[in-house]
Amino acid sequence: MDDVTIHLTDENAIANYPFLFKVGDRVRSRTDGREGAVENATFVGPPPSAGGAFQITYEVRVDDIGVMRYAMADLEKPKTNSA
């Protein structure tokens, strides 16, 4: 089966593809520690119903830098300080 390219902002993308984060979610890079808000993401690979390897790259607006691209595996929810 041919690969597809789906963007997080496409209709039904969150319901049908394995995006971990939504537009506006705050995320943190595990490798460089930068934090920002998700603006979009791109899924490339076979449809989930077909199975197989895929890649998701997130576009994150990092404070004071601009938009950076990160692989899904590099991102996590930032830790919050609780009182």
All heavy atoms as a GROMACS GRO file, in nm:
protein
  637
    1MET      N    1   0.084  -0.117   0.000
    1MET     CA    2   0.000   0.000   0.000
    1MET      C    3   0.089   0.124   0.000
    1MET      O    4   0.194   0.127   0.062
    1MET     CB    5  -0.090  -0.002   0.123
    1MET     CG    6  -0.182   0.118   0.132
    1MET     SD    7  -0.319   0.091   0.245
    1MET     CE    8  -0.438   0.029   0.128
    2ASP      N    9   0.046   0.227  -0.069
    2ASP     CA   10   0.122   0.351  -0.079
    2ASP      C   11   0.116   0.430   0.051
    2ASP      O   12   0.017   0.426   0.124
    2ASP     CB   13   0.067   0.439  -0.192
    2ASP     CG   14   0.094   0.380  -0.330
    2ASP    OD1   15   0.191   0.303  -0.343
    2ASP    OD2   16   0.019   0.411  -0.423
    3ASP      N   17   0.224   0.502   0.078
    3ASP     CA   18   0.227   0.590   0.195
    3ASP      C   19   0.133   0.708   0.175
    3ASP      O   20   0.107   0.749   0.062
    3ASP     CB   21   0.369   0.642   0.219
    3ASP     CG   22   0.461   0.538   0.280
    3ASP    OD1   23   0.413   0.429   0.314
    3ASP    OD2   24   0.581   0.567   0.292
    4VAL      N   25   0.087   0.762   0.286
    4VAL     CA   26   0.004   0.881   0.284
    4VAL      C   27   0.073   0.990   0.367
    4VAL      O   28   0.157   0.960   0.452
    4VAL     CB   29  -0.138   0.854   0.341
    4VAL    CG1   30  -0.212   0.755   0.255
    4VAL    CG2   31  -0.131   0.807   0.484
    5THR      N   32   0.037   1.113   0.340
    5THR     CA   33   0.084   1.226   0.420
    5THR      C   34  -0.040   1.294   0.477
    5THR      O   35  -0.126   1.338   0.402
    5THR     CB   36   0.164   1.326   0.335
    5THR    OG1   37   0.278   1.258   0.282
    5THR    CG2   38   0.210   1.445   0.418
    6ILE      N   39  -0.048   1.299   0.609
    6ILE     CA   40  -0.162   1.358   0.678
    6ILE      C   41  -0.110   1.463   0.776
    6ILE      O   42  -0.014   1.439   0.849
    6ILE     CB   43  -0.240   1.249   0.757
    6ILE    CG1   44  -0.287   1.137   0.664
    6ILE    CG2   45  -0.356   1.310   0.834
    6ILE    CD1   46  -0.389   1.178   0.562
    7HIS      N   47  -0.176   1.578   0.778
    7HIS     CA   48  -0.139   1.684   0.871
    7HIS      C   49  -0.234   1.684   0.990
    7HIS      O   50  -0.353   1.651   0.976
    7HIS     CB   51  -0.142   1.821   0.801
    7HIS     CG   52  -0.044   1.828   0.688
    7HIS    ND1   53   0.091   1.848   0.707
    7HIS    CD2   54  -0.061   1.812   0.554
    7HIS    CE1   55   0.153   1.846   0.591
    7HIS    NE2   56   0.063   1.824   0.497
    8LEU      N   57  -0.182   1.721   1.105
    8LEU     CA   58  -0.261   1.726   1.227
    8LEU      C   59  -0.385   1.814   1.210
    8LEU      O   60  -0.489   1.787   1.269
    8LEU     CB   61  -0.173   1.780   1.341
    8LEU     CG   62  -0.235   1.796   1.478
    8LEU    CD1   63  -0.287   1.663   1.531
    8LEU    CD2   64  -0.132   1.853   1.575
    9THR      N   65  -0.374   1.916   1.129
    9THR     CA   66  -0.485   2.008   1.108
    9THR      C   67  -0.587   1.958   1.005
    9THR      O   68  -0.689   2.022   0.983
    9THR     CB   69  -0.434   2.147   1.066
    9THR    OG1   70  -0.346   2.132   0.954
    9THR    CG2   71  -0.358   2.214   1.181
   10ASP      N   72  -0.560   1.843   0.941
   10ASP     CA   73  -0.657   1.785   0.846
   10ASP      C   74  -0.779   1.733   0.922
   10ASP      O   75  -0.768   1.687   1.036
   10ASP     CB   76  -0.595   1.669   0.768
   10ASP     CG   77  -0.486   1.712   0.671
   10ASP    OD1   78  -0.472   1.834   0.645
   10ASP    OD2   79  -0.414   1.624   0.621
   11GLU      N   80  -0.894   1.738   0.856
   11GLU     CA   81  -1.018   1.689   0.916
   11GLU      C   82  -1.002   1.541   0.955
   11GLU      O   83  -0.950   1.461   0.878
   11GLU     CB   84  -1.132   1.705   0.816
   11GLU     CG   85  -1.267   1.673   0.874
   11GLU     CD   86  -1.381   1.701   0.778
   11GLU    OE1   87  -1.360   1.775   0.680
   11GLU    OE2   88  -1.489   1.649   0.802
   12ASN      N   89  -1.044   1.506   1.073
   12ASN     CA   90  -1.043   1.369   1.128
   12ASN      C   91  -0.903   1.312   1.151
   12ASN      O   92  -0.890   1.192   1.176
   12ASN     CB   93  -1.124   1.273   1.040
   12ASN     CG   94  -1.269   1.311   1.034
   12ASN    OD1   95  -1.328   1.349   1.135
   12ASN    ND2   96  -1.328   1.305   0.917
   13ALA      N   97  -0.799   1.393   1.143
   13ALA     CA   98  -0.663   1.342   1.162
   13ALA      C   99  -0.644   1.283   1.301
   13ALA      O  100  -0.588   1.174   1.316
   13ALA     CB  101  -0.560   1.452   1.136
   14ILE      N  102  -0.691   1.353   1.403
   14ILE     CA  103  -0.671   1.304   1.540
   14ILE      C  104  -0.748   1.175   1.565
   14ILE      O  105  -0.701   1.086   1.634
   14ILE     CB  106  -0.710   1.414   1.642
   14ILE    CG1  107  -0.610   1.528   1.633
   14ILE    CG2  108  -0.714   1.358   1.784
   14ILE    CD1  109  -0.643   1.647   1.719
   15ALA      N  110  -0.864   1.163   1.505
   15ALA     CA  111  -0.946   1.042   1.524
   15ALA      C  112  -0.889   0.921   1.452
   15ALA      O  113  -0.907   0.807   1.498
   15ALA     CB  114  -1.088   1.068   1.476
   16ASN      N  115  -0.818   0.943   1.341
   16ASN     CA  116  -0.776   0.830   1.258
   16ASN      C  117  -0.626   0.801   1.255
   16ASN      O  118  -0.585   0.700   1.198
   16ASN     CB  119  -0.824   0.854   1.114
   16ASN     CG  120  -0.975   0.859   1.107
   16ASN    OD1  121  -1.044   0.779   1.168
   16ASN    ND2  122  -1.028   0.954   1.031
   17TYR      N  123  -0.545   0.889   1.312
   17TYR     CA  124  -0.399   0.871   1.308
   17TYR      C  125  -0.341   0.888   1.448
   17TYR      O  126  -0.398   0.956   1.532
   17TYR     CB  127  -0.336   0.970   1.208
   17TYR     CG  128  -0.372   0.932   1.066
   17TYR    CD1  129  -0.492   0.973   1.009
   17TYR    CD2  130  -0.290   0.849   0.993
   17TYR    CE1  131  -0.529   0.934   0.881
   17TYR    CE2  132  -0.325   0.809   0.865
   17TYR     CZ  133  -0.445   0.851   0.810
   17TYR     OH  134  -0.479   0.810   0.685
   18PRO      N  135  -0.225   0.827   1.475
   18PRO     CA  136  -0.169   0.823   1.612
   18PRO      C  137  -0.094   0.948   1.656
   18PRO      O  138   0.020   0.940   1.704
   18PRO     CB  139  -0.077   0.701   1.607
   18PRO     CG  140  -0.028   0.699   1.466
   18PRO     CD  141  -0.146   0.743   1.382
   19PHE      N  142  -0.157   1.065   1.643
   19PHE     CA  143  -0.095   1.188   1.691
   19PHE      C  144  -0.106   1.191   1.844
   19PHE      O  145  -0.215   1.174   1.898
   19PHE     CB  146  -0.164   1.311   1.632
   19PHE     CG  147  -0.140   1.328   1.484
   19PHE    CD1  148  -0.238   1.298   1.392
   19PHE    CD2  149  -0.017   1.376   1.439
   19PHE    CE1  150  -0.215   1.316   1.256
   19PHE    CE2  151   0.007   1.393   1.303
   19PHE     CZ  152  -0.093   1.363   1.211
   20LEU      N  153   0.005   1.211   1.914
   20LEU     CA  154   0.004   1.216   2.061
   20LEU      C  155  -0.036   1.351   2.116
   20LEU      O  156  -0.088   1.361   2.226
   20LEU     CB  157   0.142   1.180   2.116
   20LEU     CG  158   0.189   1.037   2.095
   20LEU    CD1  159   0.328   1.020   2.155
   20LEU    CD2  160   0.093   0.939   2.155
   21PHE      N  161  -0.010   1.457   2.039
   21PHE     CA  162  -0.036   1.592   2.085
   21PHE      C  163  -0.128   1.663   1.988
   21PHE      O  164  -0.130   1.633   1.869
   21PHE     CB  165   0.096   1.671   2.099
   21PHE     CG  166   0.199   1.600   2.182
   21PHE    CD1  167   0.309   1.542   2.123
   21PHE    CD2  168   0.184   1.590   2.320
   21PHE    CE1  169   0.405   1.476   2.199
   21PHE    CE2  170   0.279   1.524   2.397
   21PHE     CZ  171   0.389   1.467   2.337
   22LYS      N  172  -0.203   1.761   2.038
   22LYS     CA  173  -0.296   1.840   1.958
   22LYS      C  174  -0.239   1.982   1.939
   22LYS      O  175  -0.150   2.024   2.012
   22LYS     CB  176  -0.431   1.851   2.028
   22LYS     CG  177  -0.498   1.719   2.051
   22LYS     CD  178  -0.629   1.742   2.126
   22LYS     CE  179  -0.675   1.610   2.185
   22LYS     NZ  180  -0.766   1.628   2.294
   23VAL      N  181  -0.297   2.054   1.844
   23VAL     CA  182  -0.259   2.194   1.823
   23VAL      C  183  -0.281   2.270   1.953
   23VAL      O  184  -0.385   2.256   2.018
   23VAL     CB  185  -0.340   2.257   1.708
   23VAL    CG1  186  -0.316   2.407   1.702
   23VAL    CG2  187  -0.306   2.192   1.575
   24GLY      N  188  -0.180   2.346   1.994
   24GLY     CA  189  -0.188   2.425   2.116
   24GLY      C  190  -0.130   2.358   2.239
   24GLY      O  191  -0.103   2.424   2.339
   25ASP      N  192  -0.110   2.225   2.234
   25ASP     CA  193  -0.050   2.155   2.349
   25ASP      C  194   0.091   2.207   2.374
   25ASP      O  195   0.168   2.230   2.280
   25ASP     CB  196  -0.042   2.004   2.324
   25ASP     CG  197  -0.173   1.932   2.341
   25ASP    OD1  198  -0.272   1.994   2.384
   25ASP    OD2  199  -0.176   1.810   2.312
   26ARG      N  200   0.125   2.225   2.501
   26ARG     CA  201   0.262   2.259   2.538
   26ARG      C  202   0.344   2.131   2.541
   26ARG      O  203   0.301   2.030   2.598
   26ARG     CB  204   0.268   2.325   2.676
   26ARG     CG  205   0.202   2.460   2.687
   26ARG     CD  206   0.277   2.573   2.622
   26ARG     NE  207   0.410   2.596   2.678
   26ARG     CZ  208   0.494   2.685   2.629
   26ARG    NH1  209   0.461   2.758   2.524
   26ARG    NH2  210   0.612   2.701   2.682
   27VAL      N  211   0.460   2.134   2.478
   27VAL     CA  212   0.549   2.018   2.474
   27VAL      C  213   0.691   2.063   2.503
   27VAL      O  214   0.724   2.180   2.493
   27VAL     CB  215   0.542   1.945   2.337
   27VAL    CG1  216   0.406   1.881   2.316
   27VAL    CG2  217   0.574   2.040   2.223
   28ARG      N  218   0.775   1.965   2.536
   28ARG     CA  219   0.915   1.990   2.566
   28ARG      C  220   1.000   1.888   2.492
   28ARG      O  221   0.968   1.770   2.488
   28ARG     CB  222   0.938   1.976   2.716
   28ARG     CG  223   1.082   1.993   2.762
   28ARG     CD  224   1.093   1.984   2.912
   28ARG     NE  225   1.180   1.890   2.976
   28ARG     CZ  226   1.281   1.821   2.932
   28ARG    NH1  227   1.313   1.824   2.809
   28ARG    NH2  228   1.352   1.742   3.007
   29SER      N  229   1.110   1.935   2.433
   29SER     CA  230   1.203   1.845   2.365
   29SER      C  231   1.289   1.774   2.468
   29SER      O  232   1.346   1.838   2.557
   29SER     CB  233   1.291   1.925   2.269
   29SER     OG  234   1.402   1.846   2.228
   30ARG      N  235   1.300   1.644   2.456
   30ARG     CA  236   1.385   1.567   2.547
   30ARG      C  237   1.533   1.592   2.520
   30ARG      O  238   1.616   1.579   2.609
   30ARG     CB  239   1.357   1.417   2.531
   30ARG     CG  240   1.221   1.377   2.582
   30ARG     CD  241   1.202   1.225   2.566
   30ARG     NE  242   1.078   1.184   2.627
   30ARG     CZ  243   0.979   1.127   2.563
   30ARG    NH1  244   0.988   1.102   2.433
   30ARG    NH2  245   0.869   1.093   2.626
   31THR      N  246   1.569   1.628   2.396
   31THR     CA  247   1.712   1.643   2.364
   31THR      C  248   1.766   1.782   2.393
   31THR      O  249   1.877   1.795   2.443
   31THR     CB  250   1.740   1.608   2.216
   31THR    OG1  251   1.655   1.687   2.133
   31THR    CG2  252   1.717   1.462   2.189
   32ASP      N  253   1.690   1.888   2.363
   32ASP     CA  254   1.745   2.021   2.386
   32ASP      C  255   1.673   2.098   2.497
   32ASP      O  256   1.713   2.209   2.531
   32ASP     CB  257   1.750   2.103   2.256
   32ASP     CG  258   1.613   2.134   2.198
   32ASP    OD1  259   1.512   2.131   2.270
   32ASP    OD2  260   1.608   2.164   2.076
   33GLY      N  261   1.566   2.041   2.552
   33GLY     CA  262   1.496   2.103   2.665
   33GLY      C  263   1.408   2.220   2.631
   33GLY      O  264   1.346   2.280   2.718
   34ARG      N  265   1.400   2.256   2.503
   34ARG     CA  266   1.316   2.370   2.464
   34ARG      C  267   1.168   2.334   2.475
   34ARG      O  268   1.129   2.222   2.448
   34ARG     CB  269   1.348   2.413   2.322
   34ARG     CG  270   1.486   2.472   2.309
   34ARG     CD  271   1.509   2.528   2.170
   34ARG     NE  272   1.635   2.599   2.166
   34ARG     CZ  273   1.730   2.573   2.078
   34ARG    NH1  274   1.715   2.480   1.987
   34ARG    NH2  275   1.842   2.643   2.081
   35GLU      N  276   1.089   2.435   2.514
   35GLU     CA  277   0.944   2.417   2.526
   35GLU      C  278   0.872   2.510   2.432
   35GLU      O  279   0.922   2.618   2.399
   35GLU     CB  280   0.898   2.447   2.670
   35GLU     CG  281   0.943   2.345   2.770
   35GLU     CD  282   0.882   2.368   2.907
   35GLU    OE1  283   0.776   2.433   2.917
   35GLU    OE2  284   0.942   2.320   3.004
   36GLY      N  285   0.753   2.466   2.390
   36GLY     CA  286   0.672   2.550   2.304
   36GLY      C  287   0.536   2.488   2.284
   36GLY      O  288   0.500   2.390   2.348
   37ALA      N  289   0.460   2.547   2.191
   37ALA     CA  290   0.324   2.502   2.162
   37ALA      C  291   0.318   2.438   2.024
   37ALA      O  292   0.376   2.490   1.927
   37ALA     CB  293   0.228   2.619   2.168
   38VAL      N  294   0.248   2.326   2.014
   38VAL     CA  295   0.231   2.256   1.887
   38VAL      C  296   0.150   2.343   1.791
   38VAL      O  297   0.044   2.394   1.828
   38VAL     CB  298   0.160   2.120   1.907
   38VAL    CG1  299   0.124   2.057   1.773
   38VAL    CG2  300   0.246   2.027   1.990
   39GLU      N  301   0.202   2.361   1.669
   39GLU     CA  302   0.129   2.434   1.565
   39GLU      C  303   0.072   2.340   1.461
   39GLU      O  304  -0.034   2.363   1.406
   39GLU     CB  305   0.218   2.537   1.498
   39GLU     CG  306   0.246   2.657   1.585
   39GLU     CD  307   0.294   2.775   1.506
   39GLU    OE1  308   0.334   2.762   1.388
   39GLU    OE2  309   0.295   2.885   1.564
   40ASN      N  310   0.144   2.233   1.431
   40ASN     CA  311   0.099   2.135   1.332
   40ASN      C  312   0.188   2.012   1.345
   40ASN      O  313   0.287   2.012   1.420
   40ASN     CB  314   0.104   2.191   1.190
   40ASN     CG  315   0.007   2.121   1.095
   40ASN    OD1  316  -0.055   2.022   1.130
   40ASN    ND2  317  -0.006   2.176   0.976
   41ALA      N  318   0.154   1.908   1.272
   41ALA     CA  319   0.236   1.787   1.268
   41ALA      C  320   0.208   1.718   1.136
   41ALA      O  321   0.104   1.741   1.073
   41ALA     CB  322   0.204   1.694   1.384
   42THR      N  323   0.300   1.632   1.094
   42THR     CA  324   0.285   1.559   0.970
   42THR      C  325   0.309   1.410   0.995
   42THR      O  326   0.412   1.372   1.050
   42THR     CB  327   0.385   1.610   0.864
   42THR    OG1  328   0.367   1.751   0.850
   42THR    CG2  329   0.362   1.543   0.730
   43PHE      N  330   0.213   1.328   0.953
   43PHE     CA  331   0.224   1.182   0.956
   43PHE      C  332   0.261   1.139   0.815
   43PHE      O  333   0.196   1.179   0.718
   43PHE     CB  334   0.089   1.121   0.996
   43PHE     CG  335   0.081   0.971   0.979
   43PHE    CD1  336   0.097   0.888   1.089
   43PHE    CD2  337   0.056   0.913   0.856
   43PHE    CE1  338   0.088   0.750   1.075
   43PHE    CE2  339   0.049   0.776   0.840
   43PHE     CZ  340   0.065   0.694   0.951
   44VAL      N  341   0.365   1.055   0.803
   44VAL     CA  342   0.402   0.998   0.674
   44VAL      C  343   0.420   0.848   0.694
   44VAL      O  344   0.496   0.805   0.781
   44VAL     CB  345   0.532   1.060   0.618
   44VAL    CG1  346   0.572   0.993   0.488
   44VAL    CG2  347   0.519   1.209   0.600
   45GLY      N  348   0.348   0.771   0.616
   45GLY     CA  349   0.356   0.626   0.625
   45GLY      C  350   0.228   0.564   0.575
   45GLY      O  351   0.139   0.632   0.525
   46PRO      N  352   0.216   0.431   0.590
   46PRO     CA  353   0.094   0.365   0.546
   46PRO      C  354  -0.021   0.400   0.641
   46PRO      O  355   0.003   0.432   0.758
   46PRO     CB  356   0.129   0.216   0.555
   46PRO     CG  357   0.236   0.209   0.657
   46PRO     CD  358   0.313   0.338   0.645
   47PRO      N  359  -0.144   0.395   0.593
   47PRO     CA  360  -0.257   0.419   0.683
   47PRO      C  361  -0.249   0.322   0.801
   47PRO      O  362  -0.203   0.208   0.785
   47PRO     CB  363  -0.379   0.389   0.596
   47PRO     CG  364  -0.332   0.405   0.456
   47PRO     CD  365  -0.187   0.365   0.457
   48PRO      N  366  -0.290   0.365   0.921
   48PRO     CA  367  -0.282   0.277   1.038
   48PRO      C  368  -0.350   0.143   1.018
   48PRO      O  369  -0.305   0.042   1.071
   48PRO     CB  370  -0.351   0.358   1.148
   48PRO     CG  371  -0.328   0.500   1.108
   48PRO     CD  372  -0.336   0.499   0.958
   49SER      N  373  -0.457   0.139   0.940
   49SER     CA  374  -0.527   0.012   0.916
   49SER      C  375  -0.440  -0.088   0.840
   49SER      O  376  -0.458  -0.209   0.851
   49SER     CB  377  -0.656   0.037   0.838
   49SER     OG  378  -0.627   0.098   0.714
   50ALA      N  379  -0.341  -0.038   0.765
   50ALA     CA  380  -0.251  -0.125   0.689
   50ALA      C  381  -0.133  -0.172   0.773
   50ALA      O  382  -0.068  -0.271   0.742
   50ALA     CB  383  -0.200  -0.052   0.565
   51GLY      N  384  -0.104  -0.100   0.881
   51GLY     CA  385   0.012  -0.134   0.964
   51GLY      C  386   0.141  -0.095   0.895
   51GLY      O  387   0.143  -0.062   0.778
   52GLY      N  388   0.248  -0.097   0.971
   52GLY     CA  389   0.378  -0.066   0.914
   52GLY      C  390   0.442   0.056   0.979
   52GLY      O  391   0.381   0.123   1.062
   53ALA      N  392   0.565   0.082   0.940
   53ALA     CA  393   0.642   0.191   0.998
   53ALA      C  394   0.590   0.326   0.950
   53ALA      O  395   0.551   0.340   0.835
   53ALA     CB  396   0.789   0.176   0.961
   54PHE      N  397   0.592   0.423   1.040
   54PHE     CA  398   0.549   0.557   1.006
   54PHE      C  399   0.635   0.657   1.081
   54PHE      O  400   0.707   0.622   1.172
   54PHE     CB  401   0.400   0.579   1.040
   54PHE     CG  402   0.369   0.569   1.186
   54PHE    CD1  403   0.378   0.681   1.269
   54PHE    CD2  404   0.332   0.449   1.242
   54PHE    CE1  405   0.350   0.672   1.404
   54PHE    CE2  406   0.303   0.438   1.378
   54PHE     CZ  407   0.312   0.549   1.460
   55GLN      N  408   0.626   0.783   1.040
   55GLN     CA  409   0.699   0.890   1.107
   55GLN      C  410   0.604   1.007   1.130
   55GLN      O  411   0.525   1.041   1.042
   55GLN     CB  412   0.816   0.936   1.020
   55GLN     CG  413   0.893   1.051   1.079
   55GLN     CD  414   1.012   1.090   0.991
   55GLN    OE1  415   1.060   1.012   0.910
   55GLN    NE2  416   1.059   1.211   1.007
   56ILE      N  417   0.612   1.067   1.248
   56ILE     CA  418   0.536   1.189   1.277
   56ILE      C  419   0.636   1.296   1.320
   56ILE      O  420   0.716   1.273   1.410
   56ILE     CB  421   0.430   1.167   1.386
   56ILE    CG1  422   0.323   1.069   1.335
   56ILE    CG2  423   0.367   1.300   1.426
   56ILE    CD1  424   0.214   1.039   1.436
   57THR      N  425   0.630   1.409   1.253
   57THR     CA  426   0.714   1.523   1.286
   57THR      C  427   0.624   1.638   1.328
   57THR      O  428   0.526   1.670   1.259
   57THR     CB  429   0.797   1.566   1.164
   57THR    OG1  430   0.872   1.452   1.119
   57THR    CG2  431   0.891   1.680   1.198
   58TYR      N  432   0.655   1.698   1.443
   58TYR     CA  433   0.576   1.809   1.496
   58TYR      C  434   0.643   1.942   1.469
   58TYR      O  435   0.765   1.953   1.475
   58TYR     CB  436   0.559   1.794   1.649
   58TYR     CG  437   0.452   1.695   1.686
   58TYR    CD1  438   0.481   1.560   1.695
   58TYR    CD2  439   0.321   1.736   1.709
   58TYR    CE1  440   0.382   1.468   1.727
   58TYR    CE2  441   0.222   1.645   1.742
   58TYR     CZ  442   0.253   1.512   1.750
   58TYR     OH  443   0.155   1.421   1.781
   59GLU      N  444   0.561   2.042   1.439
   59GLU     CA  445   0.607   2.179   1.428
   59GLU      C  446   0.569   2.249   1.558
   59GLU      O  447   0.452   2.254   1.594
   59GLU     CB  448   0.542   2.249   1.310
   59GLU     CG  449   0.581   2.189   1.177
   59GLU     CD  450   0.504   2.247   1.060
   59GLU    OE1  451   0.437   2.350   1.077
   59GLU    OE2  452   0.512   2.188   0.952
   60VAL      N  453   0.670   2.296   1.630
   60VAL     CA  454   0.650   2.354   1.763
   60VAL      C  455   0.699   2.498   1.763
   60VAL      O  456   0.814   2.525   1.724
   60VAL     CB  457   0.727   2.272   1.869
   60VAL    CG1  458   0.712   2.334   2.007
   60VAL    CG2  459   0.681   2.127   1.868
   61ARG      N  460   0.612   2.591   1.803
   61ARG     CA  461   0.653   2.731   1.816
   61ARG      C  462   0.723   2.744   1.950
   61ARG      O  463   0.662   2.739   2.055
   61ARG     CB  464   0.536   2.827   1.808
   61ARG     CG  465   0.584   2.971   1.829
   61ARG     CD  466   0.500   3.077   1.764
   61ARG     NE  467   0.475   3.062   1.623
   61ARG     CZ  468   0.556   3.103   1.524
   61ARG    NH1  469   0.671   3.160   1.553
   61ARG    NH2  470   0.522   3.088   1.399
   62VAL      N  471   0.855   2.759   1.944
   62VAL     CA  472   0.938   2.770   2.063
   62VAL      C  473   0.950   2.917   2.100
   62VAL      O  474   0.980   3.001   2.014
   62VAL     CB  475   1.077   2.708   2.038
   62VAL    CG1  476   1.167   2.727   2.158
   62VAL    CG2  477   1.062   2.560   2.004
   63ASP      N  478   0.925   2.947   2.226
   63ASP     CA  479   0.931   3.085   2.274
   63ASP      C  480   1.064   3.150   2.235
   63ASP      O  481   1.170   3.092   2.254
   63ASP     CB  482   0.914   3.089   2.426
   63ASP     CG  483   0.785   3.020   2.470
   63ASP    OD1  484   0.689   3.017   2.392
   63ASP    OD2  485   0.783   2.966   2.582
   64ASP      N  486   1.059   3.270   2.178
   64ASP     CA  487   1.175   3.352   2.144
   64ASP      C  488   1.264   3.295   2.033
   64ASP      O  489   1.370   3.349   2.007
   64ASP     CB  490   1.262   3.380   2.267
   64ASP     CG  491   1.187   3.452   2.378
   64ASP    OD1  492   1.098   3.534   2.343
   64ASP    OD2  493   1.215   3.428   2.495
   65ILE      N  494   1.223   3.184   1.968
   65ILE     CA  495   1.306   3.128   1.861
   65ILE      C  496   1.229   3.122   1.730
   65ILE      O  497   1.280   3.160   1.627
   65ILE     CB  498   1.358   2.987   1.898
   65ILE    CG1  499   1.456   2.996   2.014
   65ILE    CG2  500   1.423   2.919   1.778
   65ILE    CD1  501   1.508   2.865   2.062
   66GLY      N  502   1.108   3.070   1.734
   66GLY     CA  503   1.029   3.049   1.613
   66GLY      C  504   0.986   2.904   1.606
   66GLY      O  505   0.985   2.833   1.707
   67VAL      N  506   0.953   2.859   1.488
   67VAL     CA  507   0.904   2.722   1.470
   67VAL      C  508   1.021   2.626   1.452
   67VAL      O  509   1.110   2.650   1.370
   67VAL     CB  510   0.808   2.713   1.350
   67VAL    CG1  511   0.765   2.570   1.326
   67VAL    CG2  512   0.686   2.801   1.373
   68MET      N  513   1.019   2.520   1.532
   68MET     CA  514   1.120   2.415   1.523
   68MET      C  515   1.047   2.284   1.491
   68MET      O  516   0.932   2.268   1.527
   68MET     CB  517   1.194   2.398   1.657
   68MET     CG  518   1.253   2.525   1.713
   68MET     SD  519   1.426   2.553   1.675
   68MET     CE  520   1.507   2.407   1.726
   69ARG      N  521   1.116   2.192   1.426
   69ARG     CA  522   1.058   2.062   1.394
   69ARG      C  523   1.123   1.955   1.481
   69ARG      O  524   1.244   1.952   1.495
   69ARG     CB  525   1.077   2.030   1.247
   69ARG     CG  526   0.989   2.116   1.159
   69ARG     CD  527   1.000   2.080   1.012
   69ARG     NE  528   0.908   2.159   0.934
   69ARG     CZ  529   0.928   2.284   0.896
   69ARG    NH1  530   1.038   2.345   0.930
   69ARG    NH2  531   0.838   2.348   0.824
   70TYR      N  532   1.036   1.869   1.536
   70TYR     CA  533   1.083   1.762   1.623
   70TYR      C  534   1.012   1.631   1.589
   70TYR      O  535   0.892   1.632   1.560
   70TYR     CB  536   1.052   1.793   1.770
   70TYR     CG  537   1.127   1.910   1.828
   70TYR    CD1  538   1.067   2.035   1.840
   70TYR    CD2  539   1.259   1.895   1.872
   70TYR    CE1  540   1.137   2.142   1.895
   70TYR    CE2  541   1.328   2.002   1.926
   70TYR     CZ  542   1.266   2.125   1.938
   70TYR     OH  543   1.335   2.230   1.991
   71ALA      N  544   1.086   1.521   1.598
   71ALA     CA  545   1.024   1.388   1.584
   71ALA      C  546   0.935   1.363   1.706
   71ALA      O  547   0.963   1.411   1.816
   71ALA     CB  548   1.132   1.281   1.577
   72MET      N  549   0.828   1.289   1.685
   72MET     CA  550   0.734   1.260   1.793
   72MET      C  551   0.805   1.199   1.915
   72MET      O  552   0.775   1.235   2.029
   72MET     CB  553   0.624   1.164   1.744
   72MET     CG  554   0.523   1.128   1.850
   72MET     SD  555   0.385   1.030   1.786
   72MET     CE  556   0.466   0.878   1.742
   73ALA      N  557   0.901   1.111   1.892
   73ALA     CA  558   0.971   1.043   2.002
   73ALA      C  559   1.054   1.138   2.086
   73ALA      O  560   1.089   1.106   2.200
   73ALA     CB  561   1.059   0.932   1.947
   74ASP      N  562   1.084   1.257   2.034
   74ASP     CA  563   1.165   1.354   2.107
   74ASP      C  564   1.082   1.443   2.199
   74ASP      O  565   1.138   1.516   2.281
   74ASP     CB  566   1.242   1.441   2.007
   74ASP     CG  567   1.340   1.535   2.076
   74ASP    OD1  568   1.402   1.494   2.177
   74ASP    OD2  569   1.354   1.649   2.031
   75LEU      N  570   0.949   1.438   2.189
   75LEU     CA  571   0.865   1.530   2.264
   75LEU      C  572   0.794   1.464   2.381
   75LEU      O  573   0.762   1.346   2.378
   75LEU     CB  574   0.760   1.592   2.171
   75LEU     CG  575   0.815   1.678   2.059
   75LEU    CD1  576   0.702   1.723   1.968
   75LEU    CD2  577   0.891   1.798   2.114
   76GLU      N  578   0.772   1.545   2.483
   76GLU     CA  579   0.696   1.502   2.600
   76GLU      C  580   0.621   1.623   2.656
   76GLU      O  581   0.653   1.737   2.622
   76GLU     CB  582   0.789   1.445   2.706
   76GLU     CG  583   0.888   1.546   2.763
   76GLU     CD  584   0.988   1.485   2.860
   76GLU    OE1  585   0.985   1.364   2.880
   76GLU    OE2  586   1.070   1.562   2.913
   77LYS      N  587   0.522   1.595   2.740
   77LYS     CA  588   0.454   1.703   2.812
   77LYS      C  589   0.554   1.761   2.912
   77LYS      O  590   0.625   1.687   2.978
   77LYS     CB  591   0.332   1.651   2.887
   77LYS     CG  592   0.218   1.610   2.797
   77LYS     CD  593   0.142   1.732   2.757
   77LYS     CE  594   0.011   1.693   2.693
   77LYS     NZ  595  -0.067   1.808   2.656
   78PRO      N  596   0.560   1.895   2.924
   78PRO     CA  597   0.653   1.952   3.022
   78PRO      C  598   0.610   1.917   3.164
   78PRO      O  599   0.490   1.903   3.191
   78PRO     CB  600   0.646   2.101   2.996
   78PRO     CG  601   0.530   2.125   2.908
   78PRO     CD  602   0.490   1.996   2.848
   79LYS      N  603   0.707   1.903   3.249
   79LYS     CA  604   0.678   1.876   3.390
   79LYS      C  605   0.625   2.004   3.453
   79LYS      O  606   0.674   2.112   3.425
   79LYS     CB  607   0.804   1.827   3.461
   79LYS     CG  608   0.850   1.693   3.409
   79LYS     CD  609   0.982   1.653   3.471
   79LYS     CE  610   1.028   1.519   3.427
   79LYS     NZ  611   1.037   1.497   3.285
   80THR      N  612   0.526   1.989   3.538
   80THR     CA  613   0.470   2.105   3.606
   80THR      C  614   0.507   2.101   3.753
   80THR      O  615   0.522   1.994   3.812
   80THR     CB  616   0.316   2.109   3.595
   80THR    OG1  617   0.263   1.988   3.648
   80THR    CG2  618   0.273   2.122   3.449
   81ASN      N  619   0.526   2.217   3.809
   81ASN     CA  620   0.556   2.226   3.953
   81ASN      C  621   0.425   2.233   4.027
   81ASN      O  622   0.343   2.319   4.000
   81ASN     CB  623   0.638   2.351   3.982
   81ASN     CG  624   0.777   2.344   3.920
   81ASN    OD1  625   0.830   2.237   3.904
   81ASN    ND2  626   0.832   2.459   3.884
   82SER      N  627   0.406   2.143   4.121
   82SER     CA  628   0.282   2.147   4.202
   82SER      C  629   0.318   2.190   4.342
   82SER      O  630   0.420   2.152   4.398
   82SER     CB  631   0.214   2.011   4.203
   82SER     OG  632   0.305   1.912   4.247
   83ALA      N  633   0.233   2.274   4.397
   83ALA     CA  634   0.261   2.328   4.530
   83ALA      C  635   0.212   2.234   4.637
   83ALA      O  636   0.129   2.156   4.625
   83ALA     CB  637   0.195   2.463   4.545
   0.00000   0.00000   0.00000
